[in-house]
Amino acid sequence: MSALSRVTGGRLRFGGDYNPEQWPRSVWAEDVRLMRRAGVNMVTVGVFSWASLEPRPGARDFGWLDHVLELLHSGGIDVCLATPTASPPPWMGVRHPETLPRDENGLTVWYGSRQQFCASSPVYREYARRITEDLAQRYGSHPALRLWHVNNEYCTFCWCDETARHFRRWLRERYGSLEALNTAWGTAFWSQRYDGWEEIIPPRRAQYLRNPSQLLDFQRFTSDALLECFTGERDILAAHTPDIPVTTNFMPLWRGQDGWRWAAEEDVVSVDIYPDPRAGWESPDGPAHGALVQDLTRSQAGGPWMLMEQAAGPVNWRGVNHPKPPGLNRLWSLQAVARGADAVCYFQWRQSRQGSEKFHSGMVPHAGERSRTFQEVCGLGADLARIGPEVAGTGVTAQVALLHDWHSWWAGDQPGRPSSELDYTRVLTSWYQALWEENLLTDLAHPEHDLSRYPLVVLPHLYLLSDTALDSLTAYVRGGGTLVCGYFTGVADGDDRVREGGMDARLRDLLGIAVLHEWWPLHPEDGLTLDDGTPAGLWSEELDTVPGNAVTVLARYADGELAGRPAVLRNRFGAGTAWYLSTQPGHGALRRLLADAAATAGVAPVLPGLPDGVEAVRRGDLLFLLNHRRSPVTVPLPLPGTDLLTGTRHTEEVRLDRHGVAVLRS
């Protein structure tokens, strides 16, 4: 039985963050009543309760938490119990100012918000260890406990002196010698050679551009330092409760953590997703972005995962914070289930009346149980109860892999590059959206993963590729795979050292490129046209192809400085095929090209011929149909099926209302 199966028990989990310490005790029983009415079966407790549990150093006030857990358990509601270490109490900052992080300018980041801790601080780690140990001892055998939740949305950077000492230890372990470090960082440039370990500091504010390899390693170090905090607490919990899984919640496509490495340390992988409700299906900020995060999380988990946080209505951090229109909360929640989620949860249960997030929505909003939001929450709870026994624990099988790597993101996102317009997440999102609109179910994968089970691999843009990744891609195509590769890829090695020739020779051979003369980044107003009429922009490259019959030029630049030169290539390599796009085609053209590559690779859409804005996903034996349009639509069916949400049998077609969903059993 998987760790998440132990949490779900064969049903879908439904609930959210519950913060009873914000409310008088008279509200708690009412909360349990409303949870039961909504179909809530698990809540997360204690995420931001450190000051309530430890009001002064060493003191413990567990009485209120004892009472809350008993109320929940008596109401049939299970608990995901959090360690409160994301938000240290003010007394820690007062008594131990060395636990507070410092920014790149050396200025203290004070208490008064949350996440104000230095991950390298031994004092912070010791206090975190003690509160975690006491929670595990007191509640490890509680009958309501189903899951541990460590910290919350790890995102804190620090440049203090303690961090500097920790960074130096990390570098010693990575490189072994100063000579190796100086070589990796290229410190001969600008007279940056280090003669002693004590000379090395975090990349603080400097006069001009900072060493890019140092910046890359500091990003790696920070991810690892935070991971040490997580695994330290996880190991305490696992020692006390080896049968209770442990998670922490990722933020959606968050730059700060190496998500592949982190996911390997979690029993259950969970994520928070907050798309903009104003964004329609055609927007990269809309449902395709939610699907991207869901597919990434499923890929990190290797199976079912948890949606730990979403908003039942508006958030409070955008310039204008829209509520979700009727039906959208249900639609996006069931989209997550379709793409592998075995839990649908929210921040938070009851909307706060005070504090910085009092205008961030809750499952029970300020308007109370008669509100539209709460009525929709109740309806969703009923939907999840209907489909849970047939969907929980089942898998999603994709035939396309989209390659993604945090280290390449970190390296390619620094200043001093050919173009500040080349944004990693925008490129990744645009290519994913083209696949999503073509109804091609997609996993995300690390470029060093075994890709052999995917007929099609798509690589939008990875500036940095390791030798292992390059060898893996070469073997994949040589063995018969189909690769579609985007521009400015394979430029640097793992130390952010530019490869000889501007692109690794293995990748040039694979793609049919003889010489890559120059990169030609484009200004936002610089549009290009290819000779097949395709519009293009953002990037272009001056290259020559390998002579012979293996490489085919599918399109050339029709105008600009590169007029007549190759723009899009297809190369036969071994038993496989590699496509190369040296520019960013217009969205429609990119969509058609990826559809052609998929057809060549033998990959078919989940359902062919769907109207734009309608999504089809197979999970286990069920077919999810989701209408992201703002108007009803009718979808033809290849086989008859029964909608588990309504009990209606459909023979030839199904009508989906605005933001409507059907879950069909054939």
Protein Blocks (a to p, Z undefined) as FASTA:
>chain_A
ZZklmmnnopacddddddfklpcfklmmmmmmmmmmnopabdcehklmmmmmmmbghiac
fklmmmmmmmmmmnopacddddfklmccfklmmmmmmlpccdfkopacdehiehiacfkl
mklmmmmmmmmmmmmmmmmmgckbmbdcehjhiabdcfbfklmmmmmmmmmmmnopaklm
mmmnopmggolacfbfklpccddddfbdcdfklmmmmmmmmmmmmmmmmmmmmmmmmmmm
mmbccdddddehifkbcfklmmmmpfbdcddddddfkbcfklcklmmlmmmmmmmmmmmn
opacddfbccfbdcfkbfbdcdddehklmmmmmmmmmnopabdcdddfbdcfedjklmbc
cfbdfkommbmklmmmmmmmmmmmmmmmmmgopacddfbdcdddfklmmmmmpghiablk
lcfklmmmmmmmmmmmnopacddddfkbcfklpmbdcdfbafbacfklmmmmmmmmmnop
acdddehihkbcfkopacehhiafklmmmnopabdfbacdddfklccddfkopacehiac
dddddedjkbccfbdcfedjkgoiafbdcddehjbccdddfbdcdfklmmmmmmmmmmmn
opacfbghiaehiacddehjbccdddfbfbdcddddfbdcddfknopacfkbccddehia
cdddZZ
